[in-house]
């Protein structure tokens, strides 16, 4: 009886170990303001999802610098999701009356990207 219990605990522990190793995708919100994206740089990993939130007061499009992905006709107050894939363009932009504004995603760790003192 004790042997069965120990075996069950060992199997449960092994299952938890393997499931804990898998990272879950996360969602990150990027606000599109009138003249800037906030945050300007977002640190992500493959599988994460970016939620663009339009707070500019007008309908806009967002496009990757290489035009490999786009979000079109995003109305004021609307949201749109983009799933992050390895190798996707890390720069994106939107057009305004004052010119293009740009944002960036990064696959680097934020701590690695911080300037050294």
N, C-alpha and C positions, 0 to 999 in steps of 0.2 A: 504494500500500500504506500509506504513512504517512497519507494523507488518510483512509482507512477507519478507521485506528486513532484518529485525532483525532476523527472523527465519533462513534465508539463511546464514547470518553471523554466527549465533550460530552453525549451522550444519557444516559449513566450519571450524570453530574454533575447534569443537569437532573432526573432521576428522584429522586435523593437529596435535592435541594433541596426538591422538592414534598412528599416523604414526611416530611422532617424538620420541616416546618411544621405538620403535623397533630399535635395533642397526644393522647397516649394517656391513656385513663381510668386512674385509680389507685384502689386500695382503701385504706380507712381503717378501723381497728378502734376501736370505742367500747365500753368495758367498762361494763356495768351492775353497779355494786357494790350493797351493801346499802342505802346511803342517798345515792348520788350516781352520776352518769354521769362517766366519765373518758375523754377530757377533757370538760370541761363545754361548751366551744365547739370545733367542728371546722371548719376552713376548707377548702371544697371548690369544685369547678367542675362544671358540667353534664356528666353522663356518668360521673362518679366513682361508686364504690360504697362504701356504708357497711356494715360488718360489725358488727352488734351482738352482743356476747358477754355472756351472762348469767352473772355471778359472784356473784349475790345470795343463793344458797342456796335459792331457791324459784322456782316457775314464775311468770312475769310476762308482761304485755302492754305493748307500747310503742305509743303513738299520737301522731300529729301533733296540735298544738294545735287545728287546724281539722278534725281527724279525716279528712283527705284520704288518709292512708296509715296502716296499722297493721301491727304484728307481733304475732301472737296466740300464746298458749300456748308461750312460749319457756322451755323447761325449764332448770334449773340446769346450767351447763356447755355449753349449746347455743348455736349461732350462727345468725343470720339476716341475709340481705343485702337492702339497699334501694338501688336505683339512683337517683342524684340527677338530678332534672329541673329545668329553669329554672322558677321560679315556685312550686315546692313550698313548703309550710309549713316555715319554718326552726326552729320550736320543737317539741319533742316532750316527752313525759312518761310516767311510769309511776306506778302507785299502790302505796304501801307502807302498812304499819300506822300509820306516823307521819305519813302524808300524801303528797301527790304530790312526786316529784322531777322536775326538768326538765333538759333539755339543749338545745343549740342548734347548728345548722349555719349557716355564714355563707358567702356568695358573695363577700365582701370579701377582699382580700389581707390576710394576718395582719399584715404590716408597716403597712398603712394603718389597721388597727384598734387598733394599740398606742397607748397614751396618750403624748402629747407631754411631754417633760421640761420 
